Amino acid sequence: MKLPTAAEILFSLKCFAASMLALYLALRIGLPRPFWSMTTAYVVASPLAGAVRSKAIFRMSGTILGSIGTILLVPGLANSPELLTLAMACWVGLCLYISLLDRTPRSYVFMLAGYTAALIGFPAVSEPATIFDVGLARVEEIILGITCATVVHSLVLPQSLGPVLLARLDRAIGDARRWVRDALHLESAAQGSRDRRALAGDITELRLMATHLPFDTSHLRWTANAIHALQDRLAMMVPIISAVEDRLRTLHRLDGASLSPRWQQLLGEITEWSQGGEGVTAERAMQLRAVIADITPRIGSEASWSDVLKVNLAARLRALVDVGEDCRTLRNHIDAGLHGAHPPELRRLSALSPRVLHRDHGMAILSASAAVLAIIACSAFWILTAWPAGSAAAMMTAVFCCFFATQDDPVPGIKLFLNYTVLSIPISAIYLLVVLPAVHSFEMLVLATAPVFLALGIFVARPATMGSAMAVVMGVAGMLSLQDTNTLDMVSFINSMLGQIAGMLIAVLINRLFRSVSAEWTARRLLRAGWAELAALAKAARAPSVSEVSARMMDRIALLTPRLAMAGPQQDLSAVDALSDLRAGLNMAQLRRIEARFELEGVSLRPLMDMLSDHFSLRHGEPNQPASALLERLDASLRAVCTSRPGAEQQESVAALVGIRRDLFPDAPAYRALVHEEEKEGR
């Protein structure tokens, strides 16, 4: 517990003002369930104005879509409760399935469309003729709550997303600079791991925050494309810096292969340039590229392991300079846009990498199936017992199966919500049975509800307590809606309370039996998905997009990292290096893009790609050691490329092959340019 800050008090006041405005307008208009408007105002609330607008748009769209689905389903199936239950359950399951596959902000639209149909449809099954009026009223009530929340949070001392997002952006750039400095100076492996985790966390947090940027109140929203492009460049730094770090350590371990003073000077200059300051100019970046090109060894048939490692290192340093320059240009562009200027178009940088995210159809089907089973089980009990509060139970089951479907194990989240909903029951009972019967004006209603809702609003503003506080808010506001239906008595209160608790308990039971999985199980599934993509990448008919592969694999790493930590000291999982798979995938995509050029010279990379595909396709449950034949094929391909026509594509291919060799065989003996006849006979 701590004293509320000024920002938390302001947020609570705005939430309460928006909810009371929505309630007042709903009462004046004569809507049948005005407390729904009040609850909605809290549901869409956020300390940042941009997030309120974003949630408002998606919630409005989902409510309309769910209402349309209800109007289409209920009238025709009202006389067949079993078919109606099945249809409603399948609607919720289908919407949840689409929502889990989407994994963008618009996924909220489909999730809401699913459980909105349950919220509207189940209470109306006894009077199907009124379903259109009921659906229209729910849409009006929810849109009224959304509108009031959006107006209040946007006009009354709006808290812009801009400063918060820029602070996160600058922190990510700072973490990237520290990692570059530590990598080029070969700091400890533990320090490099901390730098990598810090940057990966920053990138994930930025992607979540930036989803609300187009709806923000500041000038920053006009630079949304530049911010997304900067996020992409920061994400690309992860495999680049980790590759530079690995190549430098490998070169330092080689006997007699310590870097020359000229290389040391280059690393120092790149470090100084990457840290910012007056020397960070486009001209300086061009000078660094020229030095890198000049210092890169020329490759021929006699190239040593040290030579090809330096080619790979030079390629990654050049990529690091390119990405660093892009980050500087984009950051300046964002600053100019934030101050109201009109910066020039960033044609070269405006093409963002594809927003291709990991999709897990199996888990989406499992979650949707669990929701369908839970709704059917709850509705069956409702039909068999003719329980008056059965509709409340069915509604809550649908809502909570959807709310926590993105978690590996939804049960702890539902239980936490259940505990705080039970905690809200005494508060609701006091209001419904003692306070509200004595209230005879709206002004008195505002004064009566202010103490509880203002206090809860402060806890909603705190990330650590937001979930539990919202459970209490929704519990109290949901119980207050009994006044709307003129059922303000102890029997109705107990029935409604038991219905909500029963719905949550059924959601807990079904999810525990059919849906809950461990972090270890999910981590293995993510790994298998990555390996399957690498296997398909090697045999794809068309060369894949490097940026597409990078975006999807970086997304998997963001999903995988916390789950590997939660899985504990599993021997096979602790040996996983997801960054190594990412680097291997990018190198394979790079080779696929230029392999046609070597086919013309009689150098075929297809046998290597087939062996790489076989290697990753055999990784079903745990990391497997690559076969020695794959190492021999890699070395043979590297020798063939080294003897091909010199040029930029030759150096690019050498760099990619060396990268794959280091990623798959970090402990293998050094590459040898020539294989002597006696060695061939020995094999």
N, C-alpha and C positions, 0 to 999 in steps of 0.2 A: 504494500500500500504506500502511496505517496500523494502529496498534495497535487491537485490538478493544476496544469499550466494554463496560461492565458489562451493558448491555441485550443486546448481541449475544452475549456469553458465556452469559447466562441463556437466551436463545432457543436457542442451539446445544445446551446441556445438556438442555433440555426436549425438543427434537426427538429427540436420541439416546435419552433415557430412554423416550419414547413408542414409538420404533421397536424398542428392545430388549424392552420390555414386550409389544408386539404379536408380536414374533418368539418370545418365550418361551411365550406362551399358545398360539400356533399350533403350536409343537412339542409342547407338552404335550397339546393336544387331538388332535394327529395329523393336521392338515390337510396335504394333499399338497404345497402350494407355500407354505411359511411365509414365504419371503422376499418374497412379494407383500404380505403384511401389513406388513412392515418398510418397503417402498417406499411404500406408501400412506400410512403415518404421516408421511413426509416430504412427499409430494405435497400433503396437506391442511394442512400446517403454515403458520402465519403469525405474525408478532410480536404481532398483536392477537387476543385470544380470540374476539371476535365474528366475525371473518373465518374462523377455524377452524371454528366452529359452522356458519356459513353454507355454507362449502365442503363440510362433512361431510354436511349434509342433501342438497344437490344431487348430490354424488358418489354417495351411497347410492342415491338415486332413479334416477340414470342407470345405475348398475351393474345394478340389478334389472331395469330396462326393457331394457337391452342383453342381459342373460342370457335373458330371456324370448324376445326376438327370435331369439337363437341357437338355443334349444331348438326353436323353431317351424321354423326353416329347415334346419338341418343334417340331421336324421334322414331327412327326405323326399327330399333332393337329394344325399345322400352318394354315390350311385352314378352321378351325373352331374356330374363336376367342373366342366364348363363352365357348367351351369345354376346350380350352387351358387356359383361365383365371381360370376356375374352378379347373383344374388340378394343375396349379401353386399355386393357393391359398391353395388347400388341401395339397400340398407338404410342403409349409411353415408352415401350421397349424400342420401337423404331426410332423415335425422336432421340432417345438416349444414345442409341447406337451411332446415329449421325453426329451427334454432339461430341462423342468421344473420339470419333475419327477426325473431326475438324481441327481441334486443338488451336483455334484462333479465337479472338474475342467474339466472333459471330456464333461460336458454339453455344453460347448462352441462349441464343434465340431458340435453338432446337430443344435444348434441355427444358427451357421454360414452356415451350409449346407442349411438351409431353406432360409435365405435372400440372399445367394450367387446365388441361382437359380433365384431369382427375379432380381438381379443385372445384371446377364448375359442374362437371357431369355427374359425379356420384351423388351430391346433395339434391340434384334435380331429377333423379330417376323416378321419384314418386309422382312427379307432375311433368311428364315429358312435353305436354302441350305448351308449357311456358319456357321451354329451353331457349328459344331465341331471345325472349325478353331478359331471361337470367344471364345469358351470355353477353348480351349487349350491356346490361347493367354492370357486370364484372369488368368489362373492358373500360367503361366510362369511369368506374371507381378507381381502377388501377392507373389509367391515364391521368386522372385528376391528381392522384398522389405523386406520380412521376413529374407532372408539370409543376406542381407546387415546390417539390424538392429542387428541381432544376432551376427555377426562378430564384428561390431564396439563396441557394449555394452559389449561383452565378452572379447575383447582384449585390448581396450583402457581404462586404469585405471578402471577396472571393480569394481562395488560396490557390494560387497558380501552380501548375505542375512544373513550369519552366525552371525555377531555381533548384527544385529538388532533382529534376532530371539532369540538369547541367552539372550539379554537384556529383551525381553518380557517374556521369560521363567523364568528368575530369578525374575522378578517382580511378576509373578504369584505365584512362590514359596514363595516369601516374603509376598504376600497378604494372602496366605493360612496359613502361620505361625502366622500372626497377628490375623487372625480369630480364630485359635486354642487357642492362648493366651487369647483373649477376651472372647471366649466361656467358657473356663475352669475357668476363674475368674469372670464369670457372669457380664460382662460389660453391659451397657444399651442396650435395644432392638434396639435403633436407630443405635448404633455403630455396632451391629451384622448385621443389614440390610446393612449398608455401606460396611462392610467387604465382605458380600455375593455378593453384586452387583459388587464389584471390582474384586473378583475372577471369577465370571461368565463372566464378560467382557473380562478378560485376556484369559480365555479358548476359547471364541469365536474368539478373535483376533488371537490366536495361531493357531487354526485350519485353518483359512483363509491363514495365512502366510505360514504354513507348506506345503500347497499344491504345492508350487513352490520349495520346498527343494530338490527333486531329480534332479533338473536342475541347482542347484547352482554351483558356481565356487570354493567354499571352501571345506575343508575336512569334513565339517559338513554334507554333503549329504550322507556320508557313515554311518552316525548314524541315518538315518531317522526312522528306526524301533524303536530305543530307544526313540526318540523324540515323536513319536506317542504313544508309551506305556506310557511315562511320562504324556502326555496330558490326557490319559485315567485315570491315577491314580489321577491327579488333579481334573478331573471331578467327580470321585467317592468320593472325599473329601467333595463335596457340601452336599449330603444327610447325610453323616456320621457326619460331624461337626454340622449341623443343628439339627440332632437327639440328639447328646450329649448335646447341648445347651438346648434343650427342656426338656430332662430328668433331668438335673441339676436344672433347674428352678422349675420343678414340685416337686422334692424332697425337695427343700428349702421351698416350700409353705406348705408342709405337716406338721401338728403339731407334734412335737416330733420326726421328721424324719430328722433332720439336719445330715449332713454327719459326720461320726466319724473322729477323728484325723488321723486314718490310711488311710481313703479315701482322706482326704485333702492332706496328704503327697504324695499319689499316683498321684493326679492331679498336684501337684507341680512338681513332677519328670517328668511326661509326658510333662508338659509345657516346662521345662528346656531342655528336650531331643529334643522336636520338633523345638526349636529355633536354632538348629545347634550348632557347636562348636566341641571341642575335645571329648566330651562325646557321640557323635553320632556314635555309633559303632553297629555292629550286635550283639555283646555280650550284650550290654546294652539293646537292643531291646528284646533279649531273657529274660533278667532279669525282664523287665517291664511286659512281657507276663506272667511270672511265678507269679509275684505279683498280677496281675489281676486275674489269675486263683485261687490263694489262697484266695483272698478277696471276690470272688463271692459267694453270699449266696447259700447254698444247698436248693433245692426246694423240698417241699413235700406238702401234702394235707392242711397243716396249713399255707402255705406261705401267707404273707401279701402283700398288695399293695406296700409297701415300698420295700419288698424283691424282688418282680418281677420287679419293676422299676430298682433296682440295678443290677439285672441280665441283663436287657436290656442295661443299662449304661455300664456294664462291656463288653458286646459283642461289643458295638460300640467303646469303648476305645481300645479294642483289634484290631478291624478293622482299627482304626485310626493309631495305631502303625504299623500294617502291611503295610498300604498304605504309611505311612511316610518313612518306611524303603525302600520300593520299589522306592520311589522318590529319596532318597539319592543314592541308587545303580545306578539307571538310570542316574542321573546327573553326577556321577563320570564316568560312561561309556561314556557319551557324551564328557566330558572333555578329556578323554584319546583318543577318536577317533579324536577330533578336533586337537590335537597336533601330529597326525600322528602315534600314537601308535596302537597296535592291542589288544584291551581288550578282555578278555575271552567272550565266548558266553553266552548270558543271556537266557538260555533255559527256566527257570521258568517264565521269564518276557517277552519273545519274542512273545508269543501268545497274540496278541492284541484283544481287544474287537471288535465285528463285526462293520463294518462301516455302521450301519443301521440308516438311517436318515428318518425323517418324510416325507411322500409323500402325497400330496393333489391332488388326481385325479380330483376332482371337479373343483378346481381353474385352474388346467392345461388345462382341457377341455374348461373352460370359456375363458381363455386367447387365446387358439388356435382358438376358434370360433370367437372371436373378430377380430383376425388377418385375418381370412378367409373372414369375412364380409367386413372388411375395404378394402381388396385387390379387392374383387368383385365389391364393390361400386365405387372404383376409376377406375377400368378397364372398368366398364360399361360407365362411363362418357367419358373415353378415346375413346371407340369404337363408341359411339353415336355422339360425336363431331368431331372425326377424328383429334384431337388436336396433333400436331407434338411432343409436349413435354409431352404427356400422359404417355410415358414409364418412364420418370423421376418421375412423380407423383406416379405411381404404385410401383416403386423401393423404394422411400422414405417411402411410407405407410408400405411396408413389413419390412423395416429396423427398423422403429421406433416402430412398434407394437411388434417386437422381443426385441429390446434394453431394454425396460422398463417393460417387462412382469413380472418381479419378484417383482415389487412394488405393494403395495395394490392399490394405485391410480396412474396409469401411466401418467395421464394428466399433473400434474405439471412438471414432468421431461421432457416430450415432449415439453411443452410450453417453458421451460427454454432453451432447445436446439434450438427451433424455434427462440426465441428472439436473441440468439447469432449468429444463421445462418443469420438472417436479418442484424445483425451488420456487418457480414463479406461481405455483398454485395458491399458496397462502396469500400472496399479494393480490392475486386475482379475486380470491374469495372475499377479502376485505373490501375491495372496490365494488364487486358485484352485489354483495349481500348487505353491505353496511353503508358505503359512501355514496354510490350512485343513486339509490332510492331517495336520498336526501338532497340530491342536486336537482335544481329546477330551472337552471339557465346555463347558457353556454359559458358565460364568464366564470360561474362557479365550477363548471366542469374543467376549465383550463386551470384554475387554481388548485383543484383537487388532484389532478393528474401531474402537475408540474413537479412536485418533489421527487417522485419515483423516476419519471422519464428524464428529467434533467440529470439526476445522478447516474442513471444507466447510460446516458449519452456520453458522459465523460469516459466510461469504460469502453464504449464502442470505439472511441477515438484512439484507444491504445491497442496496437497490434497484438500484444500478448493476451489481452482480455476481450478482444472484439468478438470472437466466436461465442464465448459463454455469455457475454452481455446481450448479444443479439438473440440468443436463445430465450433469455428472460424477457426481452422486449417483445418478441413474437409471441411468447406464451401469454403475457399479460394482455397485449393488444388483441390476440386471437380470442381470449376469453371475454373481453369487453364486447366483442361482436355479438354475444348472446343478447345484449340489449337491443341490437338491431332487429332481432327476430321476435321480440316481445316474449322471450322465454326466460325471464329473469327470476328463476327459482332454484332451490337447492337440487331438485331432481335433474333438471336440465344441466346445471353446472357439473354435477357429478358424472352424468352421462357423457358430456362433452369432454371432460377431463379424462375419463377412462378410455374414451375413444381415441384420443390423441396418444395416450400412453400405450394402448394396445397396438396401434399402428406402428409406433416406433419399435416395440418389442418384436413384432412379426418381422419388421425390416432387419432387426439384429439377428433373429434366428435364421432367416433364409440366407442372409449374407454370410453368416458364420458357416452354414452348411455347404453352400454352393459357390460362394464368391471370394471369400477371404484367401489371400495368398501372402507369402512372406516376401520381404525385401530381397532375400537370396534368390527366390524363384523368379521374381521379376528381373533381377540382374542377369540371370542366366538367359532369360528370354530376350532381353535387349542384346546381349552378346551374340546369341544365335542369329538374330535379325541382321546385325552388322556383318557377321561372317557370310550369311546367305547373300547379302547385297554385294559383297566383294567377289563372291564366286560368280554371281550373275554378271558383274561388271566386266570380268575378264573375258566372258564369252558373248557379250552383247553384240548384236549385229551392227550397231551404230556406236561410234565413240561417244561416251557419256560426257556431260558437262562437268568440268572440274568444280565449278562453283556449286552446282547442284549436289554433287557427292559430298562436298565439304559441308554444306548447310545441313544436310540430313545427318551426317555422322557427328557433327558438332552438337546437334540436338540430342542425339543418343548419348553422347558423353555427358551432357548436362543432366539427362535423366539417370544415367548410370552411376555417376560419382557419389551422390548421397546414398544410393542403395548399396553400393559396395561397402561404404562405411558402416551402414546399419547391419549388413550381413555378418559382420564380425570376422574373426580369423579363420575363414574357410581357406584351406590350403590352395585349392585350385583357383578360387576367385582372387586371392591375394596375389597370385602370379599374373593376373591380367593387367596388361598395359593398353588401355583403350586408345591412348594417343599413338601408340605404335601402329595399331590397326588403321587409325585415321591417316597417318603419314603414308602407310602402305597403299591405302586406297587412292590417295591423291597422286602418288607416283604411278600407280597402275593406270589411272585415268589419263595422266600425262603421256604415258607410253602409247595408250590406245589412240590418242589424238595424232601421233606422228609416226605410227608404225608403218603406214602406207609408203612413206618416203624410203624406208629401208628395204621394203619388199622390192622396189625397183632396182636396188643394188644387190639383190640376191641374199639379203640378210633377213631371215624370217624370225619375228618375235612371237609367232603364233604358238609354237610348242611351249614356250615359257608361259604364255597366258593360259594355255590349257592346264599346265601343271599347277599354276597358282589357283586356278578355279577349283581343281580337284582338292588342293590343300585346304582351302577355306570351306568347301562343301563337306569335308569330312569332320569339321569341327561342330559336332552336334551338341555335346553337353559340356565340354570343358576344353581349355586350350590344349592343343596337341603339338608335339614337336614336329617341325617340318622334316620331311624326308631328305636324306643326303643327296638323293638324285635331283631334288629341286635346287640345292646349292650348286651342284655341278652344272645344271642348266643355266642358272643365273650367271655363273662365271663364264660359261661358253658364250652366252648372249653378250656379256660385257666385252669379251675379247673380240667378238665379231663387230660390235659397234665401234670399238676403239680403232679397228682397221678400216672403217668406212670413210667416206669422204668427209674431211674436216668441215666444220661449220657450226652455226648456232644450234641446229637440230641434233648434231652429234653430241655436243656438250650437254644439251638438255636431256638426251637419252641416257648418257653416262651418269648424270646426276640422279635421274630417276632409278636406274638399275642399282646404283650404289645405295640409294635410300632404301630400296626394298631389301637388299642384302643385309644392311645394318638392322632394319626393323625385324626381319624374320630370323636372322642368324647373328645376334649380337656377340656371341662367344665363339664364332667360327674363326679358323685360322685366316690370316691375311690372304687376300686375293693375289694370285700370281698370274702375270701376263702370259707366260709361256708354260706349256705342260711338256715335260721331257718324255721321251719315248719310254724310258724305263718305268716312269710313273703310270703311263697309259697301260703298259703290260701288267703292272702290279694290280690295276683295277680290274 
